[in-house]
């Protein structure tokens, strides 16, 4: 794997830390600015909303620019946002910093996934995307404890200074290691790149959404994320109120879940390169079964710990394949790649809402797990329909349009 992927993974790690570390710092931030817990919570929800908006808006605005140039600009935006948060003299400035940092999130992962797959041969494109996303999955494991540890020892501002430093490191890595500047050649080890030539201009980018396969993949993405996040949003209550864990145990259980994300991401990338649609269907079926089994066995502490790990494995195993699938059928349109990130965030919001409704209705703290299983089962149906319509080629993981694209490329293109 080219070293440029490491630079992209570092960027993903920094962005993931920004998203997750605030959860461990909220009490300190609220106290520092003398705001309520609810107001401090906007540092999380405001970030999520900005991710959904920024993924589409920034990608559309930069449709005609070279991908590397856009990536560099996005990381600069990320550094500025975290720097604002680190030096914020007031709560509004802190919130502004969070919003600025969030705007780059969706576009970075959308455009970065296209850059990642361009660095490797076609048969490794999903693995390349998985390597990039490994930074995000590791951040999911370390984000909250990192923020809490640094905040406890050196104050909450130190955590944002640290993330700013990681952003600068990612910026240097992308500038020096990712091909794209004039005169900079692709890695010599790669003889046939899988980059799809990006559609020129916003109209062409929007035209990619005429593909029914793009929409089916986006819907499957939203439903799969929604089902998992709907269950995950209330998992702490499941652990403490049903499984019998102490509140202090929740932190390490969340790290078990995060470890599952890391494993699932890497396994899913390799599986998608072998037979993408089959790998996606199996990942979604596995997540459906895991969530349903979790609901049935949540009162057993050992089973709960094992199932939350599997929840992470199956929950993220489909991510690399979903991204390469939507970008393949969108003919490399960055707007479609970023729309996939927005779809996942929309799914997260709807899943959390549905899980909350189930609890409010008095169905108990296992109800979000069953609701999540039902939502993911819907995603399985959508994915099966998409795979059948695409007439997948057995054993290759490539659909017919993908195979035609690969034949039309020349070595080094």
C-alpha positions as CSV (number, residue, x, y, z in Angstrom):
1,X,0.0,0.0,0.0
2,X,1.4,3.4,-0.9
3,X,2.6,5.8,1.8
4,X,0.0,8.3,0.6
5,X,-2.7,6.2,2.2
6,X,-0.9,6.6,5.6
7,X,-1.2,10.4,5.2
8,X,-4.9,10.0,4.4
9,X,-5.4,7.7,7.4
10,X,-3.7,10.3,9.7
11,X,-6.1,12.9,8.4
12,X,-9.0,10.5,9.1
13,X,-7.7,9.9,12.6
14,X,-7.5,13.6,13.4
15,X,-11.0,14.2,12.1
16,X,-12.3,11.3,14.0
17,X,-10.7,12.5,17.2
18,X,-12.3,15.9,16.7
19,X,-15.7,14.3,16.4
20,X,-15.4,11.9,19.4
21,X,-13.1,13.6,22.0
22,X,-15.6,16.3,22.9
23,X,-17.8,13.8,24.7
24,X,-15.2,13.3,27.4
25,X,-14.6,17.1,27.7
26,X,-18.2,18.4,27.9
27,X,-18.3,18.9,31.6
28,X,-15.0,20.9,31.6
29,X,-16.1,23.0,28.6
30,X,-19.5,23.8,30.1
31,X,-17.8,24.8,33.4
32,X,-15.2,26.9,31.6
33,X,-17.7,29.0,29.6
34,X,-20.4,28.9,32.4
35,X,-23.1,27.3,30.1
36,X,-25.6,24.6,30.7
37,X,-25.0,20.9,29.8
38,X,-27.7,21.3,27.1
39,X,-25.9,24.3,25.6
40,X,-22.6,22.4,25.7
41,X,-24.3,19.5,23.9
42,X,-24.6,21.7,20.8
43,X,-20.9,21.2,20.4
44,X,-21.8,17.6,19.4
45,X,-25.1,18.1,17.6
46,X,-23.9,21.2,15.8
47,X,-20.9,19.3,14.6
48,X,-23.1,16.5,13.3
49,X,-25.4,18.9,11.4
50,X,-22.4,20.7,9.9
51,X,-21.0,17.4,8.7
52,X,-24.1,16.6,6.7
53,X,-24.3,20.1,5.2
54,X,-20.6,20.5,4.5
55,X,-20.2,17.1,2.8
56,X,-22.5,18.3,0.0
57,X,-21.9,22.0,-0.1
58,X,-18.0,21.9,-0.1
59,X,-17.9,19.1,-2.6
60,X,-20.2,20.9,-4.9
61,X,-18.3,24.1,-4.6
62,X,-15.0,22.4,-5.4
63,X,-16.3,20.2,-8.2
64,X,-13.8,21.6,-10.9
65,X,-10.7,21.7,-8.7
66,X,-8.1,18.9,-8.6
67,X,-8.7,16.4,-5.8
68,X,-5.4,16.9,-4.0
69,X,-5.8,20.6,-4.0
70,X,-9.3,20.2,-2.4
71,X,-7.9,17.8,0.2
72,X,-5.2,20.2,1.2
73,X,-7.8,23.0,1.5
74,X,-10.1,20.8,3.6
75,X,-7.3,19.9,6.1
76,X,-6.4,23.6,6.4
77,X,-10.0,24.2,7.2
78,X,-9.8,21.4,9.8
79,X,-6.7,22.9,11.4
80,X,-8.3,26.4,11.5
81,X,-11.4,25.0,13.2
82,X,-9.5,23.2,15.9
83,X,-7.2,26.1,16.5
84,X,-10.3,28.3,17.0
85,X,-11.6,25.8,19.5
86,X,-8.2,25.7,21.3
87,X,-8.0,29.5,21.8
88,X,-11.7,30.2,22.0
89,X,-12.3,33.1,24.5
90,X,-16.1,32.5,24.6
91,X,-18.7,29.7,23.9
92,X,-19.9,31.2,20.6
93,X,-16.3,31.1,19.3
94,X,-15.9,27.6,20.5
95,X,-19.1,26.6,18.7
96,X,-17.8,28.4,15.5
97,X,-14.6,26.4,15.7
98,X,-16.5,23.1,15.9
99,X,-18.7,24.1,12.9
100,X,-15.6,25.1,10.8
101,X,-13.9,21.8,11.7
102,X,-17.0,19.8,10.9
103,X,-17.5,21.3,7.4
104,X,-14.5,19.4,6.1
105,X,-15.5,16.1,7.6
106,X,-17.8,14.7,4.9
107,X,-15.9,16.1,2.0
108,X,-12.6,14.8,3.3
109,X,-13.8,11.2,3.5
110,X,-15.8,11.5,0.3
111,X,-13.0,12.9,-1.8
112,X,-10.3,11.2,0.1
113,X,-11.8,7.8,-0.7
114,X,-11.5,8.6,-4.4
115,X,-7.9,9.6,-3.9
116,X,-7.2,6.5,-1.9
117,X,-8.5,4.2,-4.6
118,X,-6.5,6.0,-7.2
119,X,-3.3,5.1,-5.5
120,X,-3.7,1.3,-6.0
121,X,-4.6,-1.2,-8.7
122,X,-8.3,-1.8,-9.2
123,X,-8.4,-5.1,-7.4
124,X,-7.2,-3.3,-4.2
125,X,-9.5,-0.3,-4.2
126,X,-11.8,-1.3,-1.3
127,X,-8.7,-2.2,0.8
128,X,-7.3,1.2,0.1
129,X,-10.5,2.9,1.3
130,X,-10.4,0.6,4.4
131,X,-6.8,1.8,5.1
132,X,-7.9,5.4,4.9
133,X,-10.9,4.7,7.2
134,X,-8.7,2.9,9.7
135,X,-7.8,6.3,11.1
136,X,-11.5,7.0,11.8
137,X,-12.0,3.6,13.4
138,X,-9.0,3.9,15.6
139,X,-10.2,7.4,16.6
140,X,-13.5,5.9,17.6
141,X,-11.6,3.6,20.0
142,X,-9.3,6.3,21.4
143,X,-11.3,9.5,21.0
144,X,-13.3,9.7,24.2
145,X,-10.6,8.3,26.5
146,X,-8.0,10.5,24.8
147,X,-10.1,13.6,25.4
148,X,-10.8,12.7,29.0
149,X,-7.2,11.9,29.8
150,X,-5.6,15.0,28.2
151,X,-8.4,17.2,29.6
152,X,-7.9,15.9,33.1
153,X,-4.1,16.4,33.1
154,X,-3.7,19.6,31.0
155,X,-7.2,21.0,30.5
156,X,-9.6,20.7,27.6
157,X,-7.8,23.2,25.5
158,X,-4.7,21.0,25.4
159,X,-6.8,18.3,23.7
160,X,-7.7,20.7,20.8
161,X,-4.1,21.8,20.6
162,X,-3.1,18.1,20.2
163,X,-5.7,17.6,17.4
164,X,-4.5,20.8,15.7
165,X,-1.0,19.3,15.7
166,X,-2.3,16.0,14.2
167,X,-4.0,18.1,11.5
168,X,-0.7,19.8,10.7
169,X,1.0,16.4,10.5
170,X,-1.7,15.1,8.1
171,X,-1.4,18.3,6.0
172,X,2.4,17.8,5.6
173,X,1.8,14.1,4.8
174,X,-0.8,14.8,2.1
175,X,1.3,17.5,0.5
176,X,4.4,15.4,0.3
177,X,3.1,11.8,-0.1
178,X,-0.1,12.0,-2.1
179,X,0.5,12.4,-5.8
180,X,-1.3,15.2,-7.5
181,X,0.9,18.3,-7.9
182,X,2.1,19.2,-11.3
183,X,5.0,17.0,-12.3
184,X,4.4,14.6,-9.4
185,X,4.2,11.0,-10.7
186,X,2.1,8.2,-9.4
187,X,3.8,5.6,-7.1
188,X,6.1,3.4,-9.3
189,X,4.8,0.2,-7.7
190,X,1.3,0.8,-9.2
191,X,0.9,-0.1,-12.9
192,X,-2.8,0.3,-13.3
193,X,-4.8,2.8,-11.3
194,X,-8.4,2.5,-10.4
195,X,-9.2,6.2,-10.3
196,X,-12.3,7.1,-12.2
197,X,-11.9,10.3,-14.2
198,X,-14.0,12.9,-12.3
199,X,-17.0,14.4,-14.1
200,X,-16.2,18.0,-15.1
201,X,-18.3,20.6,-13.3
202,X,-21.2,20.6,-10.9
203,X,-23.8,19.7,-13.6
204,X,-21.9,16.6,-14.5
205,X,-21.5,15.7,-10.8
206,X,-25.2,16.0,-10.2
207,X,-25.8,14.0,-13.4
208,X,-24.2,11.0,-11.6
209,X,-27.3,10.8,-9.5
210,X,-29.3,9.6,-12.5
211,X,-28.1,6.2,-11.7
212,X,-30.6,4.1,-9.8
213,X,-27.7,2.1,-8.3
214,X,-26.3,5.2,-6.7
215,X,-29.6,5.9,-5.0
216,X,-30.0,2.2,-3.9
217,X,-26.5,2.3,-2.4
218,X,-27.1,5.6,-0.6
219,X,-30.4,4.2,0.9
220,X,-28.6,1.0,2.0
221,X,-25.9,3.1,3.6
222,X,-28.4,5.3,5.5
223,X,-30.4,2.3,6.7
224,X,-27.3,0.2,7.8
225,X,-25.8,3.2,9.7
226,X,-29.3,4.1,11.1
227,X,-29.9,0.6,12.5
228,X,-26.5,0.3,14.1
229,X,-26.4,3.8,15.5
230,X,-30.0,3.6,16.7
231,X,-28.9,0.7,18.9
232,X,-25.5,2.2,19.8
233,X,-27.0,5.5,20.9
234,X,-28.6,3.8,24.0
235,X,-26.1,1.0,24.5
236,X,-24.9,2.4,27.8
237,X,-28.4,2.0,29.2
238,X,-28.5,-1.5,27.9
239,X,-25.2,-2.4,29.6
240,X,-26.1,-0.9,33.0
241,X,-29.9,-1.5,33.2
242,X,-30.1,-4.9,31.5
243,X,-26.7,-6.6,31.3
244,X,-25.8,-5.6,34.9
245,X,-22.6,-3.8,34.3
246,X,-21.5,-1.0,36.5
247,X,-21.4,2.5,35.0
248,X,-17.6,2.4,35.2
249,X,-17.6,-0.6,32.9
250,X,-19.2,1.3,30.0
251,X,-15.8,2.9,28.9
252,X,-14.0,-0.4,28.3
253,X,-17.1,-1.9,26.7
254,X,-17.2,1.0,24.2
255,X,-13.5,0.3,23.5
256,X,-14.4,-3.3,22.7
257,X,-17.0,-2.0,20.3
258,X,-14.4,0.3,18.8
259,X,-12.0,-2.6,18.4
260,X,-14.7,-4.4,16.4
261,X,-15.0,-1.4,14.1
262,X,-11.2,-1.6,13.4
263,X,-11.4,-5.3,12.6
264,X,-14.6,-5.1,10.6
265,X,-13.2,-2.2,8.5
266,X,-10.1,-4.2,7.5
267,X,-11.9,-7.5,6.9
268,X,-14.6,-5.7,4.9
269,X,-12.2,-4.0,2.6
270,X,-10.5,-7.3,1.7
271,X,-13.8,-9.1,1.3
272,X,-15.2,-6.3,-0.9
273,X,-12.3,-6.6,-3.3
274,X,-13.1,-10.3,-3.8
275,X,-16.9,-10.1,-4.3
276,X,-18.2,-6.7,-3.2
277,X,-22.0,-7.2,-3.4
278,X,-21.9,-10.5,-1.7
279,X,-19.6,-9.1,1.0
280,X,-22.1,-6.2,1.6
281,X,-25.1,-8.5,1.9
282,X,-23.3,-10.8,4.3
283,X,-22.1,-7.9,6.4
284,X,-25.7,-6.5,6.7
285,X,-27.1,-10.0,7.4
286,X,-24.5,-10.4,10.1
287,X,-25.3,-7.1,11.7
288,X,-29.1,-7.9,11.6
289,X,-28.5,-11.2,13.4
290,X,-26.1,-9.7,15.9
291,X,-28.5,-6.9,16.9
292,X,-31.4,-9.3,17.3
293,X,-29.3,-11.8,19.3
294,X,-28.0,-8.9,21.4
295,X,-31.6,-8.0,22.3
296,X,-32.4,-11.6,23.2
297,X,-29.2,-12.1,25.3
298,X,-28.6,-8.7,26.7
299,X,-29.2,-9.9,30.2
300,X,-26.1,-12.0,30.0
301,X,-23.0,-9.9,30.6
302,X,-20.6,-12.2,28.8
303,X,-22.8,-12.5,25.7
304,X,-23.3,-8.7,25.8
305,X,-19.5,-8.1,25.7
306,X,-19.1,-10.5,22.8
307,X,-22.0,-9.2,20.8
308,X,-21.0,-5.5,21.1
309,X,-17.7,-6.5,19.5
310,X,-19.5,-8.3,16.7
311,X,-21.8,-5.3,16.4
312,X,-18.7,-3.2,15.6
313,X,-17.3,-5.8,13.2
314,X,-20.4,-6.2,11.1
315,X,-21.4,-2.6,11.5
316,X,-18.2,-1.3,9.7
317,X,-17.5,-4.3,7.5
318,X,-19.7,-2.8,4.8
319,X,-18.3,0.7,4.8
320,X,-15.4,0.3,2.3
321,X,-17.6,-1.6,-0.1
322,X,-20.4,0.9,0.1
323,X,-18.1,3.7,-0.7
324,X,-16.4,2.1,-3.7
325,X,-19.8,0.9,-5.0
326,X,-21.4,4.3,-5.0
327,X,-18.4,6.0,-6.6
328,X,-18.2,3.2,-9.2
329,X,-21.8,3.7,-10.3
330,X,-21.4,7.5,-10.1
331,X,-18.4,7.2,-12.4
332,X,-16.1,8.8,-9.9
333,X,-18.2,11.8,-9.0
334,X,-16.9,13.2,-5.7
335,X,-20.4,14.6,-4.9
336,X,-21.7,11.0,-4.7
337,X,-18.9,10.0,-2.5
338,X,-19.6,12.9,-0.1
339,X,-23.4,12.2,-0.3
340,X,-22.6,8.7,1.0
341,X,-21.1,10.3,4.2
342,X,-24.2,12.6,4.4
343,X,-26.4,9.5,4.1
344,X,-24.7,7.8,6.9
345,X,-25.2,10.9,9.2
346,X,-28.8,11.2,8.2
347,X,-29.2,7.5,9.0
348,X,-27.5,8.1,12.4
349,X,-30.0,10.8,13.3
350,X,-33.1,8.8,12.2
351,X,-31.8,5.6,13.9
352,X,-31.3,7.4,17.2
353,X,-34.7,9.0,16.9
354,X,-36.4,5.7,16.3
355,X,-34.5,4.0,19.2
356,X,-35.6,6.8,21.5
357,X,-39.2,6.5,20.4
358,X,-39.1,2.8,21.3
359,X,-37.8,3.6,24.8
360,X,-40.3,6.4,25.3
361,X,-43.1,3.9,24.4
362,X,-42.0,1.8,27.4
363,X,-40.5,-1.1,25.4
364,X,-37.4,-1.2,27.5
365,X,-33.7,-0.7,26.9
366,X,-33.4,-3.7,24.6
367,X,-35.9,-2.1,22.2
368,X,-33.4,0.0,20.3
369,X,-31.5,-3.3,19.5
370,X,-34.7,-4.8,17.9
371,X,-35.5,-1.5,16.1
372,X,-32.0,-1.4,14.8
373,X,-32.2,-5.0,13.6
374,X,-35.4,-4.2,11.7
375,X,-33.9,-1.2,10.1
376,X,-30.8,-3.1,9.0
377,X,-33.0,-5.9,7.7
378,X,-34.6,-3.3,5.4
379,X,-31.0,-2.4,4.3
380,X,-30.4,-6.1,3.4
381,X,-33.5,-6.1,1.2
382,X,-32.4,-2.9,-0.6
383,X,-28.9,-4.3,-1.1
384,X,-30.2,-7.6,-2.5
385,X,-32.3,-5.6,-5.0
386,X,-29.4,-3.5,-5.9
387,X,-27.1,-6.5,-6.4
388,X,-29.6,-8.3,-8.5
389,X,-30.2,-5.3,-10.7
390,X,-26.5,-4.8,-11.1
391,X,-26.1,-8.5,-12.2
392,X,-22.9,-9.0,-10.2
393,X,-20.2,-11.1,-11.7
394,X,-19.6,-14.1,-9.2
395,X,-16.3,-14.2,-7.6
396,X,-14.9,-10.9,-8.7
397,X,-16.7,-8.3,-6.6
398,X,-17.1,-6.2,-9.7
399,X,-20.4,-5.4,-11.4
400,X,-20.7,-5.3,-15.1
401,X,-20.2,-1.5,-15.3
402,X,-17.0,-1.8,-13.2
403,X,-15.6,-4.5,-15.5
404,X,-16.2,-2.3,-18.6
405,X,-14.5,0.7,-16.8
406,X,-11.4,-1.4,-16.0
407,X,-11.1,-2.7,-19.5
408,X,-11.2,0.9,-20.9
409,X,-8.3,2.1,-18.7
410,X,-4.8,2.0,-19.9
411,X,-1.8,1.3,-17.6
412,X,-0.8,4.3,-15.6
413,X,-3.9,6.2,-16.4
